[in-house]
């Protein structure tokens, strides 16, 4: 069992496949599963850490590509140091009303 702040996974996703050997599709599936398990929206860094990656430009491109398809929601927030960041989550029933 792996716990990342507000996400507890039944299995250790980081051991599933070393990230350099994952296909684009496998990465997309892992991102979706991480967000599905999350109790609240996650930052890029939190999602990347959960799947044993860094929030490098290639990872951000994949994440933003999923947002562009409408499969996940991106919200902006202002951190304690007044830096703008982004959190990601699955769409909920309330979002579609």
TIFI-737863 format. One record per atom (N, C-alpha, C): residue number from 1; residue in one letter; atom name; x, y, z. Coordinates in pm, 1 decimal, always signed. Example, Ala and Ser with C-alpha at 12.3 -4.5 7.8 and 13.67 -1.06 7.14 Angstrom:
// residues 2
{r 1 'A' 'N' {+1319.0 -569.0 +780.0}};
{r 1 'A' 'CA' {+1230.0 -450.0 +780.0}};
{r 1 'A' 'C' {+1320.0 -330.0 +780.0}};
{r 2 'S' 'N' {+1285.0 -225.0 +708.0}};
{r 2 'S' 'CA' {+1367.0 -106.0 +714.0}};
{r 2 'S' 'C' {+1290.0 +3.0 +787.0}};
// end
This chain:
// residues 97
{r 1 'X' 'N' {+84.7 -116.7 +0.0}};
{r 1 'X' 'CA' {+0.0 +0.0 +0.0}};
{r 1 'X' 'C' {+89.5 +123.4 +0.0}};
{r 2 'X' 'N' {+54.6 +221.0 -83.7}};
{r 2 'X' 'CA' {+130.1 +344.5 -95.1}};
{r 2 'X' 'C' {+36.7 +460.5 -62.9}};
{r 3 'X' 'N' {+84.5 +557.3 +15.0}};
{r 3 'X' 'CA' {+4.6 +674.6 +46.7}};
{r 3 'X' 'C' {+78.9 +799.2 +3.7}};
{r 4 'X' 'N' {+10.6 +885.2 -67.2}};
{r 4 'X' 'CA' {+64.8 +1014.2 -109.5}};
{r 4 'X' 'C' {-35.2 +1119.3 -66.0}};
{r 5 'X' 'N' {-1.1 +1195.6 +33.7}};
{r 5 'X' 'CA' {-85.5 +1298.1 +92.6}};
{r 5 'X' 'C' {-229.3 +1251.1 +107.1}};
{r 6 'X' 'N' {-312.1 +1269.1 +6.4}};
{r 6 'X' 'CA' {-451.8 +1234.1 +19.9}};
{r 6 'X' 'C' {-493.1 +1119.5 -72.0}};
{r 7 'X' 'N' {-396.0 +1043.6 -120.4}};
{r 7 'X' 'CA' {-425.4 +932.2 -209.3}};
{r 7 'X' 'C' {-362.2 +806.1 -151.9}};
{r 8 'X' 'N' {-440.9 +702.5 -136.6}};
{r 8 'X' 'CA' {-387.9 +574.4 -93.8}};
{r 8 'X' 'C' {-411.9 +474.6 -206.2}};
{r 9 'X' 'N' {-307.2 +408.5 -249.4}};
{r 9 'X' 'CA' {-315.7 +313.6 -358.3}};
{r 9 'X' 'C' {-309.9 +171.4 -304.7}};
{r 10 'X' 'N' {-386.7 +83.8 -366.0}};
{r 10 'X' 'CA' {-387.5 -55.5 -324.7}};
{r 10 'X' 'C' {-257.8 -124.8 -365.4}};
{r 11 'X' 'N' {-194.0 -74.3 -467.7}};
{r 11 'X' 'CA' {-66.4 -131.3 -508.9}};
{r 11 'X' 'C' {+32.6 -19.2 -535.4}};
{r 12 'X' 'N' {+156.8 -54.0 -543.7}};
{r 12 'X' 'CA' {+262.2 +45.1 -562.2}};
{r 12 'X' 'C' {+276.6 +75.6 -710.8}};
{r 13 'X' 'N' {+211.6 +182.8 -758.3}};
{r 13 'X' 'CA' {+214.3 +219.9 -899.8}};
{r 13 'X' 'C' {+355.9 +246.3 -948.0}};
{r 14 'X' 'N' {+441.2 +297.9 -860.2}};
{r 14 'X' 'CA' {+576.8 +331.5 -903.2}};
{r 14 'X' 'C' {+654.2 +206.9 -945.7}};
{r 15 'X' 'N' {+610.9 +89.8 -898.9}};
{r 15 'X' 'CA' {+679.1 -33.1 -936.6}};
{r 15 'X' 'C' {+613.8 -99.7 -1057.3}};
{r 16 'X' 'N' {+502.1 -46.8 -1105.2}};
{r 16 'X' 'CA' {+430.7 -106.9 -1216.7}};
{r 16 'X' 'C' {+521.1 -121.1 -1338.7}};
{r 17 'X' 'N' {+574.7 -11.5 -1384.0}};
{r 17 'X' 'CA' {+669.4 -9.7 -1496.1}};
{r 17 'X' 'C' {+755.4 +114.0 -1476.5}};
{r 18 'X' 'N' {+884.5 +97.7 -1488.1}};
{r 18 'X' 'CA' {+973.1 +213.6 -1475.6}};
{r 18 'X' 'C' {+934.2 +314.0 -1583.4}};
{r 19 'X' 'N' {+922.3 +441.5 -1546.6}};
{r 19 'X' 'CA' {+858.6 +538.7 -1634.7}};
{r 19 'X' 'C' {+922.9 +552.0 -1771.9}};
{r 20 'X' 'N' {+1050.0 +528.2 -1785.5}};
{r 20 'X' 'CA' {+1114.8 +541.3 -1916.4}};
{r 20 'X' 'C' {+1071.5 +430.0 -2011.7}};
{r 21 'X' 'N' {+1012.1 +325.3 -1957.8}};
{r 21 'X' 'CA' {+968.6 +213.4 -2040.5}};
{r 21 'X' 'C' {+817.8 +213.2 -2062.6}};
{r 22 'X' 'N' {+746.8 +308.4 -2005.0}};
{r 22 'X' 'CA' {+602.4 +317.6 -2023.3}};
{r 22 'X' 'C' {+569.3 +379.7 -2157.5}};
{r 23 'X' 'N' {+460.4 +333.9 -2212.8}};
{r 23 'X' 'CA' {+409.4 +398.7 -2333.8}};
{r 23 'X' 'C' {+330.4 +522.6 -2292.0}};
{r 24 'X' 'N' {+300.6 +607.4 -2388.1}};
{r 24 'X' 'CA' {+217.9 +725.3 -2362.8}};
{r 24 'X' 'C' {+83.0 +680.6 -2304.9}};
{r 25 'X' 'N' {+25.3 +577.9 -2364.0}};
{r 25 'X' 'CA' {-104.1 +527.8 -2317.9}};
{r 25 'X' 'C' {-101.2 +477.0 -2174.7}};
{r 26 'X' 'N' {+6.3 +407.9 -2137.3}};
{r 26 'X' 'CA' {+18.9 +360.0 -1999.2}};
{r 26 'X' 'C' {+27.5 +476.9 -1902.0}};
{r 27 'X' 'N' {+99.3 +580.8 -1940.0}};
{r 27 'X' 'CA' {+110.7 +699.1 -1854.0}};
{r 27 'X' 'C' {-25.3 +766.0 -1837.4}};
{r 28 'X' 'N' {-99.8 +778.3 -1945.6}};
{r 28 'X' 'CA' {-233.4 +838.4 -1938.9}};
{r 28 'X' 'C' {-323.1 +758.4 -1845.1}};
{r 29 'X' 'N' {-320.4 +626.9 -1856.5}};
{r 29 'X' 'CA' {-402.3 +541.2 -1769.8}};
{r 29 'X' 'C' {-363.0 +558.5 -1623.7}};
{r 30 'X' 'N' {-233.6 +562.7 -1595.4}};
{r 30 'X' 'CA' {-188.5 +580.9 -1457.6}};
{r 30 'X' 'C' {-232.4 +715.6 -1401.8}};
{r 31 'X' 'N' {-223.4 +821.0 -1481.7}};
{r 31 'X' 'CA' {-268.0 +953.3 -1436.5}};
{r 31 'X' 'C' {-416.2 +947.9 -1402.2}};
{r 32 'X' 'N' {-494.8 +888.9 -1489.9}};
{r 32 'X' 'CA' {-638.9 +878.6 -1466.0}};
{r 32 'X' 'C' {-666.8 +800.5 -1338.4}};
{r 33 'X' 'N' {-596.1 +689.4 -1317.1}};
{r 33 'X' 'CA' {-618.2 +606.7 -1198.0}};
{r 33 'X' 'C' {-576.2 +678.7 -1070.0}};
{r 34 'X' 'N' {-469.4 +756.1 -1077.0}};
{r 34 'X' 'CA' {-426.5 +834.6 -960.7}};
{r 34 'X' 'C' {-534.9 +936.5 -924.9}};
{r 35 'X' 'N' {-586.9 +1005.0 -1025.0}};
{r 35 'X' 'CA' {-690.5 +1104.6 -999.0}};
{r 35 'X' 'C' {-819.9 +1040.2 -949.3}};
{r 36 'X' 'N' {-848.2 +921.2 -997.8}};
{r 36 'X' 'CA' {-966.8 +848.8 -952.8}};
{r 36 'X' 'C' {-954.9 +811.1 -805.7}};
{r 37 'X' 'N' {-835.4 +778.8 -760.9}};
{r 37 'X' 'CA' {-813.5 +739.6 -621.7}};
{r 37 'X' 'C' {-803.0 +859.5 -527.2}};
{r 38 'X' 'N' {-780.2 +976.8 -582.3}};
{r 38 'X' 'CA' {-759.5 +1096.8 -500.2}};
{r 38 'X' 'C' {-890.1 +1143.9 -436.8}};
{r 39 'X' 'N' {-878.8 +1193.1 -314.7}};
{r 39 'X' 'CA' {-994.8 +1246.6 -243.9}};
{r 39 'X' 'C' {-1015.2 +1395.1 -273.6}};
{r 40 'X' 'N' {-914.7 +1458.1 -330.1}};
{r 40 'X' 'CA' {-922.7 +1599.7 -366.9}};
{r 40 'X' 'C' {-829.6 +1622.5 -485.5}};
{r 41 'X' 'N' {-842.7 +1736.8 -553.8}};
{r 41 'X' 'CA' {-755.3 +1764.2 -668.7}};
{r 41 'X' 'C' {-607.0 +1759.9 -631.5}};
{r 42 'X' 'N' {-524.8 +1718.9 -726.9}};
{r 42 'X' 'CA' {-380.7 +1705.6 -705.5}};
{r 42 'X' 'C' {-303.4 +1799.9 -796.1}};
{r 43 'X' 'N' {-186.3 +1841.5 -749.4}};
{r 43 'X' 'CA' {-98.1 +1924.1 -830.9}};
{r 43 'X' 'C' {-22.6 +1835.7 -929.3}};
{r 44 'X' 'N' {+42.9 +1900.7 -1024.7}};
{r 44 'X' 'CA' {+126.3 +1826.7 -1120.5}};
{r 44 'X' 'C' {+231.4 +1743.3 -1047.6}};
{r 45 'X' 'N' {+295.8 +1805.6 -951.5}};
{r 45 'X' 'CA' {+401.6 +1737.6 -877.4}};
{r 45 'X' 'C' {+348.2 +1614.4 -804.1}};
{r 46 'X' 'N' {+232.3 +1626.4 -742.7}};
{r 46 'X' 'CA' {+173.8 +1513.8 -669.4}};
{r 46 'X' 'C' {+138.1 +1398.5 -763.2}};
{r 47 'X' 'N' {+82.6 +1430.8 -878.7}};
{r 47 'X' 'CA' {+48.6 +1326.8 -976.3}};
{r 47 'X' 'C' {+175.9 +1259.6 -1026.7}};
{r 48 'X' 'N' {+275.2 +1340.0 -1061.5}};
{r 48 'X' 'CA' {+401.5 +1286.4 -1112.4}};
{r 48 'X' 'C' {+467.6 +1195.3 -1009.4}};
{r 49 'X' 'N' {+470.3 +1239.3 -885.5}};
{r 49 'X' 'CA' {+531.7 +1159.2 -779.5}};
{r 49 'X' 'C' {+459.0 +1026.1 -761.6}};
{r 50 'X' 'N' {+327.7 +1028.1 -772.6}};
{r 50 'X' 'CA' {+248.8 +906.5 -754.6}};
{r 50 'X' 'C' {+278.9 +801.0 -860.6}};
{r 51 'X' 'N' {+322.4 +844.5 -979.5}};
{r 51 'X' 'CA' {+354.5 +747.2 -1084.6}};
{r 51 'X' 'C' {+504.7 +740.7 -1112.9}};
{r 52 'X' 'N' {+581.6 +786.9 -1015.7}};
{r 52 'X' 'CA' {+727.6 +776.7 -1022.5}};
{r 52 'X' 'C' {+787.2 +853.8 -1140.2}};
{r 53 'X' 'N' {+739.6 +976.3 -1157.2}};
{r 53 'X' 'CA' {+794.0 +1065.6 -1259.7}};
{r 53 'X' 'C' {+824.0 +1200.4 -1196.8}};
{r 54 'X' 'N' {+883.2 +1287.8 -1274.6}};
{r 54 'X' 'CA' {+898.6 +1426.8 -1232.2}};
{r 54 'X' 'C' {+803.0 +1510.2 -1316.7}};
{r 55 'X' 'N' {+770.8 +1627.7 -1269.7}};
{r 55 'X' 'CA' {+680.2 +1715.3 -1343.8}};
{r 55 'X' 'C' {+758.3 +1790.9 -1451.4}};
{r 56 'X' 'N' {+827.3 +1716.0 -1534.4}};
{r 56 'X' 'CA' {+908.3 +1771.3 -1643.5}};
{r 56 'X' 'C' {+817.4 +1810.6 -1760.0}};
{r 57 'X' 'N' {+869.5 +1888.7 -1854.8}};
{r 57 'X' 'CA' {+785.9 +1933.4 -1966.9}};
{r 57 'X' 'C' {+711.3 +1821.4 -2040.1}};
{r 58 'X' 'N' {+773.9 +1707.5 -2061.4}};
{r 58 'X' 'CA' {+705.6 +1597.1 -2131.8}};
{r 58 'X' 'C' {+585.4 +1548.2 -2051.1}};
{r 59 'X' 'N' {+601.0 +1536.8 -1920.3}};
{r 59 'X' 'CA' {+489.9 +1494.3 -1834.9}};
{r 59 'X' 'C' {+378.2 +1598.2 -1838.8}};
{r 60 'X' 'N' {+414.6 +1725.8 -1831.3}};
{r 60 'X' 'CA' {+314.0 +1832.4 -1834.8}};
{r 60 'X' 'C' {+239.9 +1830.9 -1968.5}};
{r 61 'X' 'N' {+310.4 +1804.1 -2077.8}};
{r 61 'X' 'CA' {+245.1 +1793.8 -2209.1}};
{r 61 'X' 'C' {+141.1 +1681.7 -2209.7}};
{r 62 'X' 'N' {+176.1 +1568.4 -2150.3}};
{r 62 'X' 'CA' {+81.7 +1456.2 -2143.5}};
{r 62 'X' 'C' {-40.0 +1496.3 -2060.9}};
{r 63 'X' 'N' {-15.6 +1554.6 -1945.0}};
{r 63 'X' 'CA' {-123.4 +1595.4 -1855.5}};
{r 63 'X' 'C' {-214.3 +1698.8 -1923.2}};
{r 64 'X' 'N' {-155.9 +1798.7 -1986.9}};
{r 64 'X' 'CA' {-235.0 +1901.7 -2054.5}};
{r 64 'X' 'C' {-309.7 +1844.5 -2175.2}};
{r 65 'X' 'N' {-252.1 +1743.8 -2237.9}};
{r 65 'X' 'CA' {-321.5 +1676.5 -2348.1}};
{r 65 'X' 'C' {-448.7 +1608.8 -2300.3}};
{r 66 'X' 'N' {-443.2 +1551.0 -2181.1}};
{r 66 'X' 'CA' {-562.5 +1488.1 -2123.6}};
{r 66 'X' 'C' {-666.5 +1595.1 -2090.7}};
{r 67 'X' 'N' {-620.9 +1707.6 -2038.9}};
{r 67 'X' 'CA' {-712.3 +1819.8 -2009.9}};
{r 67 'X' 'C' {-779.1 +1865.5 -2139.3}};
{r 68 'X' 'N' {-701.1 +1878.1 -2246.1}};
{r 68 'X' 'CA' {-754.7 +1924.7 -2374.9}};
{r 68 'X' 'C' {-862.7 +1832.7 -2430.0}};
{r 69 'X' 'N' {-856.4 +1704.3 -2398.3}};
{r 69 'X' 'CA' {-959.5 +1611.0 -2445.4}};
{r 69 'X' 'C' {-1086.8 +1622.2 -2363.3}};
{r 70 'X' 'N' {-1079.6 +1690.3 -2248.5}};
{r 70 'X' 'CA' {-1196.4 +1703.8 -2162.0}};
{r 70 'X' 'C' {-1212.4 +1590.3 -2062.6}};
{r 71 'X' 'N' {-1114.7 +1501.3 -2055.8}};
{r 71 'X' 'CA' {-1125.3 +1385.8 -1965.8}};
{r 71 'X' 'C' {-1101.3 +1422.4 -1819.9}};
{r 72 'X' 'N' {-1019.6 +1524.7 -1795.7}};
{r 72 'X' 'CA' {-995.0 +1570.4 -1658.6}};
{r 72 'X' 'C' {-1009.2 +1722.0 -1652.0}};
{r 73 'X' 'N' {-1028.4 +1770.9 -1531.2}};
{r 73 'X' 'CA' {-1049.9 +1913.5 -1507.2}};
{r 73 'X' 'C' {-923.9 +1975.6 -1447.3}};
{r 74 'X' 'N' {-891.5 +2095.9 -1492.3}};
{r 74 'X' 'CA' {-776.4 +2171.1 -1442.2}};
{r 74 'X' 'C' {-829.7 +2297.9 -1376.1}};
{r 75 'X' 'N' {-787.8 +2321.0 -1251.4}};
{r 75 'X' 'CA' {-827.4 +2443.0 -1182.1}};
{r 75 'X' 'C' {-702.8 +2517.7 -1136.2}};
{r 76 'X' 'N' {-713.3 +2648.2 -1135.8}};
{r 76 'X' 'CA' {-602.2 +2734.5 -1095.7}};
{r 76 'X' 'C' {-615.8 +2766.5 -946.9}};
{r 77 'X' 'N' {-502.4 +2775.9 -878.3}};
{r 77 'X' 'CA' {-503.2 +2817.0 -738.2}};
{r 77 'X' 'C' {-383.1 +2905.8 -712.2}};
{r 78 'X' 'N' {-390.5 +2981.6 -605.3}};
{r 78 'X' 'CA' {-278.5 +3066.8 -564.6}};
{r 78 'X' 'C' {-218.8 +3006.4 -438.5}};
{r 79 'X' 'N' {-90.9 +2971.5 -445.1}};
{r 79 'X' 'CA' {-21.2 +2909.8 -332.7}};
{r 79 'X' 'C' {+6.3 +3013.0 -223.5}};
{r 80 'X' 'N' {+51.9 +2965.7 -109.5}};
{r 80 'X' 'CA' {+81.4 +3054.6 +3.4}};
{r 80 'X' 'C' {+183.9 +3162.8 -30.2}};
{r 81 'X' 'N' {+271.4 +3134.4 -127.3}};
{r 81 'X' 'CA' {+372.9 +3232.8 -166.9}};
{r 81 'X' 'C' {+327.2 +3317.6 -285.9}};
{r 82 'X' 'N' {+196.9 +3314.2 -313.7}};
{r 82 'X' 'CA' {+132.1 +3391.8 -419.2}};
{r 82 'X' 'C' {+169.9 +3349.2 -560.4}};
{r 83 'X' 'N' {+221.8 +3228.9 -574.2}};
{r 83 'X' 'CA' {+251.3 +3172.4 -705.4}};
{r 83 'X' 'C' {+126.0 +3099.5 -753.8}};
{r 84 'X' 'N' {+93.8 +3117.4 -881.7}};
{r 84 'X' 'CA' {-22.4 +3049.9 -938.7}};
{r 84 'X' 'C' {+17.2 +2907.3 -975.2}};
{r 85 'X' 'N' {-66.4 +2812.9 -935.3}};
{r 85 'X' 'CA' {-44.6 +2672.3 -965.9}};
{r 85 'X' 'C' {-170.9 +2611.2 -1021.9}};
{r 86 'X' 'N' {-162.9 +2482.6 -1054.4}};
{r 86 'X' 'CA' {-277.4 +2413.4 -1111.4}};
{r 86 'X' 'C' {-300.6 +2283.0 -1037.1}};
{r 87 'X' 'N' {-427.8 +2249.1 -1021.2}};
{r 87 'X' 'CA' {-466.8 +2121.4 -963.0}};
{r 87 'X' 'C' {-556.8 +2051.3 -1063.1}};
{r 88 'X' 'N' {-550.4 +1920.0 -1060.1}};
{r 88 'X' 'CA' {-621.5 +1838.1 -1156.8}};
{r 88 'X' 'C' {-711.3 +1739.9 -1084.6}};
{r 89 'X' 'N' {-827.1 +1712.9 -1145.1}};
{r 89 'X' 'CA' {-921.4 +1617.2 -1087.5}};
{r 89 'X' 'C' {-1009.2 +1562.5 -1199.1}};
{r 90 'X' 'N' {-1080.9 +1457.1 -1165.5}};
{r 90 'X' 'CA' {-1180.5 +1404.7 -1258.8}};
{r 90 'X' 'C' {-1303.8 +1492.6 -1250.5}};
{r 91 'X' 'N' {-1378.9 +1497.1 -1356.1}};
{r 91 'X' 'CA' {-1504.5 +1571.2 -1354.0}};
{r 91 'X' 'C' {-1601.9 +1499.5 -1261.4}};
{r 92 'X' 'N' {-1678.9 +1574.1 -1186.9}};
{r 92 'X' 'CA' {-1780.8 +1514.7 -1099.2}};
{r 92 'X' 'C' {-1918.5 +1541.7 -1157.2}};
{r 93 'X' 'N' {-2018.4 +1477.3 -1101.8}};
{r 93 'X' 'CA' {-2155.8 +1499.6 -1145.6}};
{r 93 'X' 'C' {-2192.4 +1646.6 -1131.7}};
{r 94 'X' 'N' {-2149.1 +1710.8 -1024.9}};
{r 94 'X' 'CA' {-2180.2 +1851.7 -1000.4}};
{r 94 'X' 'C' {-2120.6 +1943.6 -1104.6}};
{r 95 'X' 'N' {-2006.7 +1905.1 -1162.5}};
{r 95 'X' 'CA' {-1940.4 +1988.4 -1263.1}};
{r 95 'X' 'C' {-2019.6 +1997.1 -1392.4}};
{r 96 'X' 'N' {-2102.2 +1898.0 -1418.4}};
{r 96 'X' 'CA' {-2174.7 +1891.9 -1545.7}};
{r 96 'X' 'C' {-2314.1 +1951.9 -1538.4}};
{r 97 'X' 'N' {-2352.1 +2003.6 -1424.5}};
{r 97 'X' 'CA' {-2486.9 +2060.9 -1410.1}};
{r 97 'X' 'C' {-2490.8 +2202.4 -1459.1}};
// end
